Amino acid sequence: MTLTLALSYGGREEIASTFKQLAIKVKNNIISPEKIDQSIINEHLYTQNLPDVDLLIRTSGEKRISNFLLWQIAYAELYFSKVLWPDFNKRHLHKAIINYQKRERRFGKTSEQLLK
């Protein structure tokens, strides 16, 4: 299991930084624009050595992602807890994981598409 805490982090900033890096590489003929795909983008993210997010837990009762790991949560399951972060404990985490285990992971597909 990988637990990622992003402090003083912004998803938009990360994506902008990634594209600046790629633009410089294209300008300097290190990479061609045709070669830029999701794996190349992943290699330039701050989280390049981390797996994509499977479960995003949002505390404090807010129902928004707040600029958090925008690229990496494309297929994440979202869990919202009314508990504030400082009070979020092992029992709350266990509840979130149990909830996650009951879900059907479809990665952008419908249930019917998974059966094909």
C-alpha positions as CSV (number, residue, x, y, z in Angstrom):
1,M,0.0,0.0,0.0
2,T,1.2,3.5,-0.8
3,L,0.0,6.4,1.2
4,T,0.6,9.8,-0.5
5,L,0.3,13.1,1.4
6,A,0.6,16.1,-0.8
7,L,1.6,19.2,1.2
8,S,2.1,22.6,-0.3
9,Y,1.1,21.0,-3.6
10,G,-1.1,22.0,-6.5
11,G,-2.2,19.7,-9.3
12,R,-2.5,22.5,-11.8
13,E,1.1,23.7,-11.0
14,E,2.3,20.1,-11.4
15,I,0.7,19.8,-14.8
16,A,2.0,23.2,-16.0
17,S,5.5,22.2,-14.8
18,T,5.3,19.0,-16.7
19,F,4.3,20.7,-19.9
20,K,7.0,23.3,-19.5
21,Q,9.6,20.5,-19.2
22,L,8.2,18.7,-22.3
23,A,8.1,22.0,-24.3
24,I,11.8,22.5,-23.5
25,K,12.6,19.0,-24.6
26,V,10.6,19.4,-27.9
27,K,12.4,22.8,-28.5
28,N,15.8,21.2,-28.0
29,N,14.9,18.2,-30.2
30,I,15.2,15.8,-27.3
31,I,11.7,14.5,-27.9
32,S,9.3,14.9,-30.8
33,P,5.7,16.0,-30.1
34,E,4.4,12.8,-31.7
35,K,6.1,10.8,-29.0
36,I,4.3,12.6,-26.1
37,D,1.8,10.2,-24.7
38,Q,0.4,9.4,-21.2
39,S,3.5,7.5,-20.2
40,I,5.8,10.4,-21.2
41,I,3.6,12.8,-19.2
42,N,3.7,10.4,-16.2
43,E,7.5,10.4,-16.3
44,H,7.6,14.2,-15.8
45,L,5.1,14.5,-13.0
46,Y,6.2,15.1,-9.4
47,T,4.7,11.7,-8.6
48,Q,6.6,9.9,-11.4
49,N,7.7,7.1,-9.1
50,L,4.3,6.6,-7.5
51,P,1.3,4.5,-8.7
52,D,-1.9,6.1,-9.8
53,V,-4.4,6.7,-7.0
54,D,-6.9,4.0,-6.4
55,L,-8.7,5.6,-3.5
56,L,-8.8,9.3,-2.7
57,I,-10.1,10.1,0.8
58,R,-11.4,13.6,1.2
59,T,-11.8,14.6,4.8
60,S,-13.7,17.5,6.5
61,G,-17.0,16.9,4.7
62,E,-16.0,18.8,1.6
63,K,-17.1,17.2,-1.7
64,R,-14.4,18.5,-4.0
65,I,-10.9,17.5,-5.0
66,S,-9.3,20.9,-4.4
67,N,-6.6,20.8,-7.0
68,F,-5.2,17.5,-5.6
69,L,-3.4,15.0,-7.9
70,L,-5.6,16.0,-10.9
71,W,-3.8,13.8,-13.4
72,Q,-3.3,10.8,-11.0
73,I,-6.9,10.5,-9.8
74,A,-8.5,10.1,-13.3
75,Y,-9.8,6.6,-12.3
76,A,-9.6,6.9,-8.5
77,E,-12.6,6.0,-6.3
78,L,-13.5,9.0,-4.2
79,Y,-14.5,8.6,-0.5
80,F,-15.8,11.6,1.4
81,S,-15.6,11.7,5.2
82,K,-17.1,14.4,7.5
83,V,-14.2,13.8,9.9
84,L,-11.6,16.6,10.0
85,W,-8.0,15.5,8.9
86,P,-6.5,15.9,12.4
87,D,-9.2,13.5,13.8
88,F,-9.0,11.0,11.0
89,N,-7.8,7.8,12.6
90,K,-7.3,4.1,11.9
91,R,-11.0,3.3,12.4
92,H,-11.9,6.0,9.8
93,L,-9.3,4.6,7.4
94,H,-10.7,1.1,7.9
95,K,-14.2,2.3,7.1
96,A,-13.0,4.0,3.9
97,I,-11.1,0.8,2.8
98,I,-14.2,-1.4,3.5
99,N,-16.3,1.0,1.4
100,Y,-13.7,0.9,-1.4
101,Q,-13.6,-2.9,-1.4
102,K,-17.3,-3.0,-2.1
103,R,-17.0,-1.0,-5.3
104,E,-16.7,-2.2,-8.8
105,R,-13.6,-0.7,-10.4
106,R,-14.4,0.1,-14.0
107,F,-11.6,2.6,-15.0
108,G,-14.0,4.7,-17.0
109,K,-16.0,1.8,-18.5
110,T,-19.6,0.7,-17.8
111,S,-20.3,-2.6,-16.0
112,E,-21.5,-4.0,-19.4
113,Q,-18.3,-3.0,-21.1
114,L,-16.3,-5.0,-18.4
115,L,-18.2,-8.2,-19.3
116,K,-17.1,-8.0,-23.0
